[in-house]
Amino acid sequence: MKIIAIDRILPTASEEKIRGVVIREALHIWTLYTKDVLRELYFRKDRPGVVMVLECESAAEAKKILNTFPLVKSGVIEFDVIPVGHFVPFGTLIDKDLLEQYHDNQPF
């Protein structure tokens, strides 16, 4: 299951807390990336923070993994977890005969 995780900086965050764990945080992120759990990682443009895309069995598993992050454990951030899937309404909006005709005429 694809999971979007958006961090929220907590009022308990401080520069000292961040500096104390930022290297461990980077190593943790790299480990999850190399295990294909963390698929994508982005810095936000509207405020400090990150948006991650994870591949997990469930939202509960994603929350469990996110709670292992050093910045979470130190009380600096927490995550909003959003499970997502393919866009179902396309199947209800497009005529099946038209869709089959379209697929039959595509070179890929």
Contacts in CASP RR format, 6 or more apart in sequence:
PFRMAT RR
TARGET T0000
AUTHOR 0000-0000-0000
METHOD contacts of the structure
MODEL  1
MKIIAIDRILPTASEEKIRGVVIREALHIWTLYTKDVLRELYFRKDRPGV
VMVLECESAAEAKKILNTFPLVKSGVIEFDVIPVGHFVPFGTLIDKDLLE
QYHDNQPF
1 55 0 8 1.000
1 56 0 8 1.000
1 57 0 8 1.000
1 58 0 8 1.000
1 59 0 8 1.000
1 83 0 8 1.000
1 85 0 8 1.000
2 39 0 8 1.000
2 53 0 8 1.000
2 54 0 8 1.000
2 55 0 8 1.000
2 83 0 8 1.000
2 84 0 8 1.000
2 85 0 8 1.000
3 53 0 8 1.000
3 54 0 8 1.000
3 55 0 8 1.000
3 56 0 8 1.000
3 59 0 8 1.000
3 62 0 8 1.000
3 81 0 8 1.000
3 82 0 8 1.000
3 83 0 8 1.000
3 84 0 8 1.000
4 51 0 8 1.000
4 52 0 8 1.000
4 53 0 8 1.000
4 81 0 8 1.000
4 82 0 8 1.000
4 83 0 8 1.000
4 84 0 8 1.000
5 51 0 8 1.000
5 52 0 8 1.000
5 53 0 8 1.000
5 54 0 8 1.000
5 62 0 8 1.000
5 66 0 8 1.000
5 79 0 8 1.000
5 80 0 8 1.000
5 81 0 8 1.000
5 82 0 8 1.000
6 50 0 8 1.000
6 51 0 8 1.000
6 52 0 8 1.000
6 79 0 8 1.000
6 80 0 8 1.000
6 82 0 8 1.000
7 49 0 8 1.000
7 50 0 8 1.000
7 51 0 8 1.000
7 71 0 8 1.000
7 77 0 8 1.000
7 78 0 8 1.000
7 79 0 8 1.000
7 80 0 8 1.000
8 77 0 8 1.000
8 78 0 8 1.000
8 79 0 8 1.000
8 80 0 8 1.000
9 48 0 8 1.000
9 49 0 8 1.000
9 76 0 8 1.000
9 77 0 8 1.000
10 75 0 8 1.000
10 76 0 8 1.000
10 77 0 8 1.000
10 78 0 8 1.000
12 75 0 8 1.000
12 76 0 8 1.000
13 75 0 8 1.000
13 76 0 8 1.000
13 77 0 8 1.000
14 76 0 8 1.000
17 74 0 8 1.000
17 75 0 8 1.000
17 76 0 8 1.000
18 71 0 8 1.000
18 76 0 8 1.000
20 74 0 8 1.000
21 70 0 8 1.000
21 71 0 8 1.000
21 73 0 8 1.000
21 74 0 8 1.000
21 76 0 8 1.000
22 71 0 8 1.000
24 70 0 8 1.000
25 69 0 8 1.000
25 70 0 8 1.000
25 71 0 8 1.000
28 68 0 8 1.000
28 69 0 8 1.000
28 70 0 8 1.000
29 38 0 8 1.000
29 41 0 8 1.000
29 69 0 8 1.000
32 38 0 8 1.000
32 54 0 8 1.000
32 65 0 8 1.000
33 39 0 8 1.000
33 41 0 8 1.000
36 55 0 8 1.000
37 54 0 8 1.000
37 55 0 8 1.000
37 56 0 8 1.000
37 65 0 8 1.000
38 52 0 8 1.000
38 53 0 8 1.000
38 54 0 8 1.000
39 53 0 8 1.000
39 54 0 8 1.000
39 55 0 8 1.000
40 52 0 8 1.000
40 53 0 8 1.000
41 50 0 8 1.000
41 51 0 8 1.000
41 52 0 8 1.000
41 53 0 8 1.000
42 50 0 8 1.000
42 51 0 8 1.000
42 52 0 8 1.000
43 49 0 8 1.000
43 50 0 8 1.000
44 50 0 8 1.000
44 51 0 8 1.000
49 77 0 8 1.000
54 62 0 8 1.000
54 65 0 8 1.000
54 66 0 8 1.000
56 62 0 8 1.000
56 65 0 8 1.000
58 83 0 8 1.000
59 81 0 8 1.000
59 83 0 8 1.000
62 81 0 8 1.000
62 83 0 8 1.000
63 79 0 8 1.000
63 81 0 8 1.000
66 72 0 8 1.000
66 79 0 8 1.000
66 81 0 8 1.000
67 73 0 8 1.000
69 77 0 8 1.000
71 77 0 8 1.000
72 78 0 8 1.000
72 79 0 8 1.000
91 99 0 8 1.000
END
